[in-house]
Amino acid sequence: MQTVWKDFGFLAIFVIAFSLPILAAQQRPPYSHRDLLAVLPSALDVHATAIGNRIRVPGKERTVFSGSLLTERGEHTPLRIVVQLPNMVRLEGLRPNTPVIFDGTNPVPANSRIEEQLLEIFSSDTAEGMMVSIRDGAAATLVGRRVLEALENPPREIVQRHDVFEVVVPVRSSPTTTERLKRYFFDSETGLLAKTQYLDETFSPPVNIETLFSDWRSEAGSAYPGRIERRENGYPAFSLTLSSIVALPRLDPTSFVQAGPQEE
């Protein structure tokens, strides 16, 4: 897949001296965990609005995803994933009777690459992960709006345009990687995140990573992806099909770490 940059005049307007962290610092009040993502740079408004009220209204800070993981080897694993703003993640189903928990701060020694990858996806590859990073001061640039993407042998009626952001994102869940330069592609028509791209430089040569978000659905005033797929150098690594999505109020950090399924 290859991206072709069109509309150069329009693109240049946004590339020149567009600093999202500076905008964020000017607009937001002193940080509070309960402020959610209510105040963001204006360039992100359309995308925050597309996600819906769960990132701005108290009472929906915690999302419980249930679904099935399909690996490249054809193995199916039922999973339950709990994500709480700003970037806490709990994975259930990968280890027998033991969840994998990222508390938003401390790196997690993973038992497998899939554990590490899922923690990074849900803490920083998502639109919420990007917005949290920008709010907290990550270096970010709006590369362009309505950027035309050229696909190999696409149907003639398909034209994909994206609003593209580059962000230097902290990867707090990983004990081996501190930050990555990630490129986020938002569908220009819907405002929803289509994919996140970056290089995994822990390998030699580096691996091209794509996390794709699709089958978006609306639940109680908010949008959620129904399918998440990871590709490495263009090849599928795994996909996650989400059959159930529930929004709940936040838990305090200690309760989030200790909570079991009966408490959700």
Backbone bond lengths (Angstrom), bond angles and torsions (degrees), N, CA, C in turn:
res aa  C-N    CA-C-N  psi(-1)  N-CA   C-N-CA  omega(-1)  CA-C   N-CA-C  phi
1 M - - - 1.451 - - 1.520 109.00 -
2 Q 1.308 118.07 139.56 1.455 121.97 -174.89 1.510 109.18 -134.25
3 T 1.312 116.98 137.02 1.449 121.41 179.18 1.513 110.29 -100.06
4 V 1.335 116.81 130.79 1.461 121.96 179.39 1.508 107.76 -112.88
5 W 1.333 116.87 125.87 1.452 121.51 -177.81 1.527 108.91 -86.07
6 K 1.353 116.10 119.50 1.450 122.97 177.72 1.522 109.09 -113.03
7 D 1.356 115.01 -179.91 1.463 121.76 174.90 1.523 110.97 51.70
8 F 1.352 116.21 56.63 1.459 120.88 -170.71 1.529 112.51 -62.72
9 G 1.323 117.72 -37.16 1.453 119.03 -179.63 1.509 111.54 -62.89
10 F 1.331 115.67 -44.06 1.454 120.13 178.74 1.517 111.38 -65.33
11 L 1.331 115.75 -40.05 1.459 121.51 -179.87 1.514 111.33 -61.43
12 A 1.330 117.05 -41.73 1.460 120.61 -175.51 1.511 111.79 -63.14
13 I 1.340 116.82 -31.98 1.461 119.93 -178.81 1.524 110.69 -58.94
14 F 1.336 115.92 -37.18 1.461 119.75 -174.96 1.507 113.00 -89.56
15 V 1.325 118.04 -26.70 1.455 120.19 -177.06 1.517 111.07 -72.13
16 I 1.342 117.39 -33.94 1.460 121.16 -173.27 1.520 110.26 -73.84
17 A 1.305 115.54 112.87 1.472 123.11 169.91 1.522 113.35 55.07
18 F 1.313 117.43 41.94 1.461 120.09 178.48 1.512 108.47 -101.23
19 S 1.302 116.91 98.97 1.464 121.44 -175.77 1.507 109.60 -108.93
20 L 1.342 117.08 106.00 1.452 121.41 -179.55 1.520 113.45 -67.83
21 P 1.346 119.36 -40.63 1.465 117.43 179.55 1.522 112.89 -60.17
22 I 1.337 118.72 -36.69 1.463 120.97 178.83 1.516 109.66 -64.28
23 L 1.348 117.36 -44.88 1.451 120.80 176.84 1.517 111.10 -58.62
24 A 1.322 115.51 -44.13 1.459 119.29 -178.10 1.516 111.02 -61.86
25 A 1.330 116.60 -43.48 1.459 120.60 -179.00 1.523 111.32 -62.63
26 Q 1.346 117.35 -34.23 1.452 120.66 -179.34 1.520 112.37 -74.30
27 Q 1.341 117.28 -28.96 1.446 120.16 -170.76 1.522 114.39 -96.34
28 R 1.324 119.41 -28.02 1.456 118.54 -168.59 1.526 112.53 -95.12
29 P 1.311 116.38 148.41 1.461 121.16 175.12 1.516 109.57 -77.45
30 P 1.338 118.45 176.41 1.460 120.09 177.42 1.526 111.13 -51.73
31 Y 1.320 116.22 141.30 1.467 122.25 -172.25 1.519 111.87 -65.39
32 S 1.294 116.25 137.28 1.461 123.07 172.63 1.516 108.02 -141.31
33 H 1.330 117.11 139.05 1.463 120.32 178.93 1.519 111.20 -59.31
34 R 1.313 117.84 -27.76 1.448 120.18 -176.14 1.526 112.07 -89.39
35 D 1.318 116.97 -2.07 1.462 119.43 176.39 1.518 112.57 -73.75
36 L 1.345 117.06 -12.73 1.459 121.72 -178.79 1.521 109.81 54.60
37 L 1.338 116.25 -133.84 1.462 120.89 177.61 1.523 108.93 -120.28
38 A 1.318 115.61 43.30 1.458 120.49 -175.30 1.521 112.35 -71.86
39 V 1.335 118.11 -25.57 1.456 121.66 -179.00 1.517 108.75 -123.50
40 L 1.337 115.81 115.91 1.458 122.34 -178.47 1.524 108.78 -138.03
41 P 1.346 117.86 161.56 1.464 119.88 173.77 1.524 110.47 -55.87
42 S 1.333 116.29 145.40 1.457 120.81 -175.44 1.525 112.76 -59.73
43 A 1.331 117.93 -26.41 1.463 120.73 179.53 1.524 111.97 -64.15
44 L 1.339 117.26 -18.77 1.463 121.00 -178.93 1.524 112.48 -98.79
45 D 1.326 118.21 -1.60 1.463 120.52 -173.37 1.522 112.63 -56.81
46 V 1.323 116.71 -46.36 1.467 119.60 -175.89 1.524 111.09 -62.78
47 H 1.321 117.19 -34.06 1.459 120.71 -177.76 1.531 111.30 -80.84
48 A 1.324 116.67 -35.94 1.465 119.40 174.96 1.529 109.98 -65.98
49 T 1.330 116.68 -39.57 1.466 120.30 177.99 1.519 111.11 -64.18
50 A 1.339 117.11 -38.49 1.463 120.77 -179.82 1.529 111.49 -63.50
51 I 1.336 117.29 -37.75 1.462 120.66 178.99 1.523 110.66 -64.88
52 G 1.333 116.47 -37.00 1.452 119.95 177.39 1.512 113.54 105.43
53 N 1.333 114.95 -170.54 1.466 119.32 -168.84 1.516 114.48 -77.47
54 R 1.329 118.68 -6.83 1.466 119.17 -176.28 1.524 113.00 -66.71
55 I 1.333 118.58 -20.93 1.460 119.67 179.20 1.525 112.22 -95.91
56 R 1.333 116.27 -3.25 1.460 119.32 -175.73 1.518 114.01 -124.83
57 V 1.320 117.51 -19.30 1.461 121.19 -175.09 1.533 109.74 -112.02
58 P 1.313 119.20 126.17 1.468 120.85 178.06 1.522 111.03 -58.22
59 G 1.339 115.03 144.62 1.456 120.56 177.65 1.517 114.36 112.45
60 K 1.352 116.92 -9.04 1.466 120.72 179.46 1.528 111.46 -130.80
61 E 1.325 116.66 24.30 1.462 120.05 -174.52 1.529 113.41 -69.18
62 R 1.324 117.10 -21.00 1.460 121.46 -175.91 1.527 109.25 -111.87
63 T 1.334 116.39 128.93 1.463 121.27 -179.90 1.520 109.76 -119.84
64 V 1.325 116.36 130.87 1.460 122.34 178.34 1.531 108.07 -108.18
65 F 1.333 115.79 115.35 1.464 122.48 177.33 1.521 108.99 -103.62
66 S 1.323 116.72 133.82 1.470 121.59 172.05 1.520 107.85 -122.80
67 G 1.324 116.04 137.73 1.451 118.37 -178.04 1.514 112.18 -176.25
68 S 1.339 114.92 -158.98 1.458 121.22 -175.56 1.523 110.09 -132.62
69 L 1.332 114.67 133.41 1.464 121.81 177.16 1.525 108.78 -96.01
70 L 1.327 116.53 128.99 1.461 122.65 177.10 1.520 108.46 -115.64
71 T 1.330 117.46 118.07 1.459 121.32 -178.78 1.522 110.27 -88.81
72 E 1.352 115.42 171.26 1.460 120.85 178.98 1.525 111.68 -64.31
73 R 1.337 117.45 -19.87 1.462 121.73 178.78 1.528 112.66 -88.36
74 G 1.339 115.95 2.92 1.455 120.15 179.07 1.509 114.76 83.18
75 E 1.325 117.74 14.62 1.459 121.75 -179.85 1.532 110.57 -87.07
76 H 1.333 116.44 133.41 1.463 122.43 178.60 1.528 109.71 -104.27
77 T 1.336 115.85 133.29 1.464 121.13 177.23 1.517 109.19 -133.34
78 P 1.351 118.84 120.85 1.476 119.65 174.35 1.533 109.43 -66.59
79 L 1.319 115.86 136.30 1.464 120.59 -178.25 1.521 110.56 -132.59
80 R 1.292 113.43 150.26 1.466 121.76 170.28 1.522 106.80 -128.41
81 I 1.327 116.34 125.24 1.459 120.95 -175.04 1.527 108.08 -126.49
82 V 1.321 115.96 126.70 1.460 121.65 178.43 1.522 108.32 -113.70
83 V 1.324 116.01 126.51 1.466 121.90 -178.88 1.514 108.14 -123.54
84 Q 1.321 116.32 130.03 1.464 120.57 178.31 1.520 109.79 -126.95
85 L 1.329 115.64 130.37 1.455 119.50 176.00 1.526 110.58 -61.27
86 P 1.356 118.06 141.44 1.462 123.27 8.89 1.524 115.23 -83.48
87 N 1.357 120.42 -33.41 1.476 118.83 -176.76 1.527 113.22 -160.54
88 M 1.323 116.89 38.03 1.456 120.54 176.69 1.530 109.27 -90.30
89 V 1.348 116.40 140.95 1.463 121.39 -175.82 1.528 109.45 -137.99
90 R 1.327 115.04 138.42 1.467 122.06 176.62 1.526 108.17 -131.28
91 L 1.344 117.01 121.89 1.457 122.88 179.70 1.523 109.26 -107.93
92 E 1.328 117.00 129.33 1.460 121.43 178.67 1.523 108.88 -126.79
93 G 1.344 116.11 128.59 1.449 121.15 177.65 1.519 114.11 121.94
94 L 1.338 116.98 -12.49 1.464 119.83 -179.99 1.522 111.85 -87.67
95 R 1.331 117.12 -31.42 1.460 122.00 176.75 1.520 109.08 -117.57
96 P 1.324 119.00 140.02 1.466 120.97 -178.88 1.528 111.49 -60.16
97 N 1.319 115.95 117.07 1.469 123.17 173.33 1.530 113.82 60.55
98 T 1.342 117.55 14.71 1.463 120.01 -178.35 1.530 109.85 -135.45
99 P 1.322 118.04 120.06 1.463 118.98 177.98 1.525 111.42 -77.97
100 V 1.315 115.51 157.96 1.460 122.43 171.48 1.523 106.06 -103.53
101 I 1.325 116.66 121.44 1.461 120.05 -170.53 1.521 110.78 -124.68
102 F 1.333 115.68 127.93 1.455 122.25 170.57 1.521 107.29 -109.83
103 D 1.326 116.94 119.44 1.465 121.02 -174.58 1.521 113.38 -85.80
104 G 1.327 117.27 8.37 1.462 121.26 178.89 1.508 113.81 92.52
105 T 1.328 117.00 -9.22 1.458 120.85 -175.34 1.521 113.15 -131.91
106 N 1.314 117.31 -50.54 1.464 121.68 -170.78 1.527 111.66 -92.87
107 P 1.346 117.77 131.72 1.466 121.12 178.02 1.528 111.80 -57.89
108 V 1.335 114.93 150.95 1.463 120.95 -176.94 1.525 109.52 -112.59
109 P 1.345 119.11 118.46 1.468 120.53 172.45 1.532 109.08 -66.85
110 A 1.319 116.78 110.70 1.458 120.94 -174.57 1.520 110.92 -88.82
111 N 1.342 115.81 147.40 1.458 121.33 175.77 1.523 112.56 -84.08
112 S 1.330 116.55 -16.13 1.458 120.62 -177.42 1.525 109.39 -152.81
113 R 1.332 115.43 162.58 1.465 119.92 176.99 1.521 110.92 -63.86
114 I 1.332 117.25 -35.71 1.464 119.58 -179.29 1.517 110.87 -63.74
115 E 1.340 117.75 -40.08 1.462 120.01 176.09 1.524 110.66 -58.11
116 E 1.321 116.17 -50.10 1.461 120.69 -178.81 1.521 111.08 -61.74
117 Q 1.333 117.01 -41.20 1.453 121.04 -177.80 1.528 112.02 -68.34
118 L 1.320 117.38 -41.74 1.456 120.13 178.95 1.530 111.65 -65.39
119 L 1.325 117.21 -39.84 1.460 119.71 177.06 1.518 110.95 -61.43
120 E 1.339 116.97 -41.11 1.460 119.45 179.40 1.523 111.46 -69.91
121 I 1.324 117.06 -40.14 1.466 119.91 179.27 1.523 110.50 -57.56
122 F 1.337 117.03 -51.21 1.463 119.81 -172.95 1.528 113.59 -79.92
123 S 1.332 118.07 -14.91 1.465 119.67 177.85 1.522 113.23 -99.87
124 S 1.364 118.34 -23.22 1.471 116.97 -176.58 1.523 115.92 -143.70
125 D 1.341 119.76 -15.54 1.463 119.95 178.42 1.522 112.68 -81.68
126 T 1.312 117.87 -18.81 1.454 121.99 -177.09 1.529 111.40 -77.86
127 A 1.331 115.36 167.19 1.467 119.79 175.62 1.522 110.81 -61.30
128 E 1.344 116.47 -40.54 1.454 119.17 178.94 1.518 111.25 -63.45
129 G 1.356 116.70 -40.63 1.455 120.31 177.94 1.514 111.83 -61.01
130 M 1.331 116.78 -41.36 1.457 120.40 177.27 1.526 111.19 -62.96
131 M 1.326 116.22 -46.11 1.467 120.31 -176.88 1.519 111.73 -66.13
132 V 1.332 117.25 -39.08 1.466 120.42 176.61 1.526 110.03 -61.55
133 S 1.339 117.02 -42.90 1.470 120.62 -179.81 1.520 110.83 -61.96
134 I 1.329 116.86 -43.21 1.472 120.72 -179.90 1.519 110.19 -66.51
135 R 1.324 116.92 -43.98 1.461 119.82 178.19 1.521 112.01 -58.38
136 D 1.353 115.35 -34.77 1.456 119.82 -177.57 1.522 113.08 -89.03
137 G 1.353 117.23 8.46 1.458 119.97 171.12 1.502 117.02 105.61
138 A 1.339 119.81 9.43 1.466 121.21 179.55 1.526 110.56 -65.11
139 A 1.333 116.17 143.26 1.462 120.73 177.03 1.519 108.83 -67.36
140 A 1.341 116.91 129.70 1.461 120.57 -174.76 1.520 110.14 -146.44
141 T 1.329 115.35 150.02 1.463 122.62 178.90 1.516 109.51 -139.42
142 L 1.311 116.49 135.09 1.456 121.03 168.99 1.520 107.46 -82.71
143 V 1.324 116.80 107.32 1.463 121.61 -176.99 1.521 110.88 -70.76
144 G 1.321 117.47 -41.23 1.455 120.40 179.97 1.508 111.83 176.93
145 R 1.342 114.81 160.75 1.455 120.98 175.13 1.519 109.55 -112.54
146 R 1.325 114.39 148.18 1.464 122.25 179.02 1.530 111.20 54.18
147 V 1.329 114.94 42.84 1.463 121.25 177.60 1.528 108.46 -73.98
148 L 1.321 116.26 128.51 1.456 121.54 -177.00 1.512 110.12 -83.16
149 E 1.325 116.11 128.32 1.453 121.56 177.72 1.525 109.59 -105.35
150 A 1.325 116.12 126.02 1.456 121.25 178.48 1.517 109.38 -92.50
151 L 1.316 116.66 126.07 1.447 122.29 178.89 1.522 110.13 -104.52
152 E 1.317 116.04 151.01 1.456 120.00 177.28 1.531 109.84 -71.55
153 N 1.332 116.20 120.63 1.463 123.11 177.66 1.536 112.97 49.89
154 P 1.335 118.43 51.97 1.464 119.42 -179.77 1.525 110.75 -79.94
155 P 1.334 118.32 157.10 1.459 119.71 168.27 1.524 109.86 -57.16
156 R 1.306 117.20 142.48 1.464 120.24 -172.05 1.521 112.47 -61.88
157 E 1.349 116.74 -28.27 1.461 119.12 -176.38 1.525 112.60 -80.71
158 I 1.338 118.26 -8.84 1.461 120.98 -177.49 1.531 110.83 -91.58
159 V 1.313 115.98 118.44 1.456 122.50 173.60 1.524 107.21 -129.08
160 Q 1.304 116.83 119.13 1.455 120.94 -178.12 1.527 109.54 -107.11
161 R 1.313 115.16 123.94 1.465 121.12 176.51 1.523 108.73 -122.46
162 H 1.321 114.70 139.67 1.462 119.98 -175.44 1.528 111.12 -129.97
163 D 1.320 115.11 149.19 1.456 122.47 164.43 1.529 105.99 -92.61
164 V 1.337 116.79 123.18 1.461 121.23 -168.14 1.530 110.59 -116.48
165 F 1.322 115.83 128.88 1.464 122.92 177.34 1.524 109.10 -121.11
166 E 1.331 116.32 141.04 1.463 121.74 170.49 1.520 108.49 -111.09
167 V 1.332 115.97 130.06 1.461 121.23 -176.21 1.519 109.31 -136.98
168 V 1.322 116.44 134.36 1.463 121.03 171.05 1.526 106.73 -85.42
169 V 1.324 115.61 102.91 1.464 121.97 -168.56 1.528 110.60 -101.24
170 P 1.322 118.62 129.41 1.469 119.43 172.00 1.520 110.21 -69.56
171 V 1.337 116.10 137.31 1.474 121.29 178.01 1.519 106.45 -110.37
172 R 1.307 116.09 81.28 1.470 120.86 -173.33 1.518 112.98 -75.20
173 S 1.331 117.01 -19.85 1.468 119.29 -177.21 1.524 112.53 -76.47
174 S 1.330 117.79 -17.49 1.464 120.92 -173.61 1.522 111.99 -99.31
175 P 1.335 118.46 134.35 1.460 120.92 175.56 1.528 112.95 -78.42
176 T 1.348 117.83 -9.59 1.466 120.84 -175.51 1.516 114.03 -111.29
177 T 1.338 118.56 -16.08 1.461 121.93 -176.15 1.519 109.64 -129.59
178 T 1.328 117.00 127.22 1.466 119.98 -178.07 1.519 113.01 -92.20
179 E 1.343 117.88 -34.09 1.456 120.81 -179.83 1.524 110.32 -159.16
180 R 1.338 115.97 160.26 1.453 121.83 176.69 1.530 108.69 -140.77
181 L 1.326 115.95 151.01 1.461 121.45 168.38 1.518 107.15 -86.94
182 K 1.332 116.49 114.58 1.460 120.82 -177.41 1.528 110.07 -116.64
183 R 1.306 114.69 146.85 1.464 121.54 177.59 1.529 107.63 -115.34
184 Y 1.350 115.43 121.87 1.458 122.59 -177.31 1.524 109.52 -105.68
185 F 1.333 116.66 127.56 1.457 123.02 -178.53 1.532 108.83 -110.32
186 F 1.324 116.47 113.18 1.456 121.73 177.78 1.529 109.47 -103.17
187 D 1.320 116.61 134.42 1.462 120.95 176.13 1.529 109.14 -59.17
188 S 1.326 116.49 123.55 1.464 120.55 -175.75 1.521 112.66 -67.66
189 E 1.328 117.70 -23.83 1.459 120.82 -178.86 1.518 111.63 -84.20
190 T 1.324 117.72 -45.13 1.473 120.98 -175.94 1.520 113.01 -94.00
191 G 1.334 117.50 -22.93 1.454 121.62 -175.10 1.515 113.67 81.65
192 L 1.335 118.05 -0.41 1.466 122.35 -176.56 1.524 111.05 -90.20
193 L 1.326 116.32 153.05 1.456 121.89 -179.10 1.523 110.54 -69.43
194 A 1.332 116.60 127.27 1.469 121.86 178.16 1.522 111.26 -97.03
195 K 1.352 116.85 -39.81 1.462 119.01 -178.80 1.522 110.39 -165.95
196 T 1.326 114.22 160.83 1.457 122.92 174.49 1.521 107.68 -127.45
197 Q 1.331 116.40 133.32 1.467 121.77 -177.38 1.520 110.31 -123.61
198 Y 1.353 116.40 144.26 1.454 121.21 173.61 1.521 109.55 -168.21
199 L 1.327 115.79 171.29 1.458 122.70 175.94 1.524 109.37 -100.65
200 D 1.319 116.37 133.41 1.465 121.01 171.49 1.523 106.90 -95.23
201 E 1.328 114.76 101.47 1.467 120.36 -174.35 1.519 112.63 -90.07
202 T 1.331 117.30 10.14 1.463 119.06 172.11 1.518 110.69 -76.99
203 F 1.339 117.24 -7.84 1.457 122.51 176.74 1.523 109.41 -109.17
204 S 1.321 116.33 155.30 1.460 121.71 175.53 1.534 108.66 -127.63
205 P 1.343 117.56 115.35 1.464 126.70 -2.93 1.529 111.74 -71.10
206 P 1.344 117.80 163.18 1.462 120.91 179.58 1.523 112.03 -58.69
207 V 1.331 115.55 151.80 1.458 122.28 -178.99 1.529 109.14 -103.96
208 N 1.337 116.05 131.73 1.456 121.07 174.59 1.524 109.52 -77.51
209 I 1.335 115.95 122.35 1.459 121.37 -177.36 1.526 109.78 -110.46
210 E 1.322 115.76 136.07 1.456 122.17 170.36 1.526 108.59 -128.94
211 T 1.321 116.53 129.41 1.459 122.00 170.32 1.517 107.36 -112.25
212 L 1.335 117.09 117.03 1.457 122.49 -175.61 1.523 110.63 -105.32
213 F 1.334 115.61 136.85 1.460 122.90 179.90 1.533 108.29 -118.50
214 S 1.330 116.73 125.79 1.462 119.54 -176.52 1.526 110.12 -147.65
215 D 1.337 115.11 -177.97 1.469 122.48 -179.33 1.527 111.33 52.95
216 W 1.330 115.26 46.22 1.457 119.53 -179.66 1.525 110.36 -63.55
217 R 1.329 115.86 141.81 1.460 121.18 179.37 1.528 109.78 -135.28
218 S 1.307 115.53 158.72 1.462 121.04 179.31 1.522 109.38 -104.32
219 E 1.335 115.00 129.20 1.461 121.66 178.23 1.523 108.44 -134.57
220 A 1.323 116.34 112.29 1.469 122.05 174.38 1.532 112.24 52.13
221 G 1.329 116.02 47.02 1.456 120.50 174.84 1.511 115.76 84.13
222 S 1.329 117.57 9.49 1.462 120.62 179.11 1.521 109.63 -134.84
223 A 1.337 116.01 156.17 1.461 122.03 179.48 1.519 110.35 -105.63
224 Y 1.347 115.06 139.78 1.457 121.81 -179.98 1.530 108.64 -138.33
225 P 1.346 117.85 143.86 1.467 119.30 175.02 1.524 110.72 -76.04
226 G 1.336 116.18 139.89 1.458 120.16 176.36 1.516 112.65 -92.94
227 R 1.331 115.95 -12.22 1.465 120.11 -179.49 1.522 109.53 -145.25
228 I 1.317 116.15 135.89 1.463 123.02 176.09 1.525 107.47 -129.15
229 E 1.322 115.94 130.21 1.463 120.43 -177.87 1.518 109.90 -128.58
230 R 1.305 116.58 139.42 1.464 122.10 175.46 1.517 109.22 -111.50
231 R 1.344 115.60 131.41 1.452 121.92 176.48 1.519 109.70 -122.30
232 E 1.320 115.69 142.98 1.461 122.21 178.28 1.523 108.38 -124.50
233 N 1.334 115.29 119.83 1.470 121.68 -175.49 1.526 111.38 52.08
234 G 1.326 115.47 36.46 1.451 121.23 176.12 1.512 115.21 88.67
235 Y 1.334 118.47 -7.83 1.463 122.07 -176.88 1.531 110.39 -104.65
236 P 1.342 117.45 141.38 1.473 119.83 178.79 1.524 111.65 -61.19
237 A 1.320 116.83 132.76 1.466 122.38 174.17 1.523 110.16 -102.09
238 F 1.342 116.63 -47.44 1.456 121.53 172.56 1.517 108.61 -164.14
239 S 1.325 115.24 164.50 1.461 121.23 175.19 1.519 108.82 -135.51
240 L 1.305 115.35 150.71 1.458 121.96 -179.40 1.518 107.88 -125.01
241 T 1.331 116.50 117.48 1.458 122.28 176.71 1.521 108.53 -102.28
242 L 1.337 116.57 121.95 1.460 122.07 -173.45 1.524 109.31 -102.36
243 S 1.312 116.59 114.49 1.456 121.54 -175.60 1.524 113.04 -94.47
244 S 1.337 117.16 -21.72 1.464 121.22 -178.19 1.517 109.24 -140.89
245 I 1.338 115.97 134.68 1.462 121.75 179.62 1.524 107.94 -136.24
246 V 1.340 116.65 125.31 1.459 121.64 -178.02 1.519 108.86 -129.94
247 A 1.323 117.42 130.98 1.465 122.72 176.49 1.522 109.37 -98.83
248 L 1.343 115.88 133.59 1.460 122.01 -176.66 1.531 110.26 -137.04
249 P 1.327 117.88 163.15 1.469 120.06 174.74 1.524 111.02 -66.31
250 R 1.315 114.94 158.69 1.465 120.11 179.21 1.520 111.33 -67.68
251 L 1.332 114.94 154.32 1.454 122.72 168.91 1.521 108.27 -107.01
252 D 1.312 117.43 155.35 1.454 118.33 171.30 1.529 107.71 -66.53
253 P 1.340 118.52 155.19 1.469 120.90 -173.31 1.523 114.79 -52.91
254 T 1.328 117.72 -40.43 1.462 120.16 -179.45 1.522 110.67 -64.99
255 S 1.327 117.15 -43.78 1.456 120.95 179.59 1.518 111.09 -66.44
256 F 1.341 117.20 -35.34 1.468 119.76 178.54 1.527 110.80 -61.83
257 V 1.305 116.44 -42.28 1.459 120.79 -179.63 1.516 111.38 -67.13
258 Q 1.322 117.36 -35.60 1.463 121.62 -173.21 1.520 113.28 -93.06
259 A 1.332 118.08 -15.72 1.467 121.04 -172.28 1.518 112.04 -63.46
260 G 1.325 116.01 140.24 1.460 122.11 173.81 1.505 110.26 -109.53
261 P 1.329 117.64 176.82 1.465 120.70 -178.10 1.528 113.83 -56.57
262 Q 1.334 117.58 -34.49 1.446 119.81 -178.69 1.524 112.08 -68.20
263 E 1.327 117.56 -14.68 1.457 119.93 -177.10 1.520 111.91 -98.56
264 E 1.325 118.52 -0.28 1.462 121.69 -178.58 1.513 110.76 -87.38
